[in-house]
Amino acid sequence: MASLGSFATTLLSGRALGITRVHGQEQEVTLGGRRVTLVPLYHPAAALYTPTMLDVLERDVARLGELLGADRAARGDSPRSPVADPLRAPVVVGAGDRRPIQLGLF
């Protein structure tokens, strides 16, 4: 699980350490009675104010994919079967059908 920014990290971890101090450091936390790995990341809005943060965010997002794959392998999970893509389902808006558009982060 990833937290985006200081507020979310504090809320989920229960510790107010500041995002700069804990950025990218995996933490074991209990949420809803379940142990999960929390990876604190900078909020994407940081790249709006500090353009060099875009590189950091891209690396962080790439690392999340690696962490998820390692977590599945450690549990012995196989990749899930594909499910219906909700973005392909038509959404009725007014008189016509329109499909939602998924915006990219980068």
VENPE-V467740 format. One record per helix or strand of 2 or more residues. SS is the DSSP state (H for helix, E for strand). FROM is the first residue (numbers start at 1). TO is the last residue. Records with the same first field share a line. If there is no record, write none. Layout:
SS = FROM-TO  FROM-TO
This chain:
E = 2-4  26-31  34-41  90-93  96-99
H = 6-13  19-22  46-49  53-75  86-88
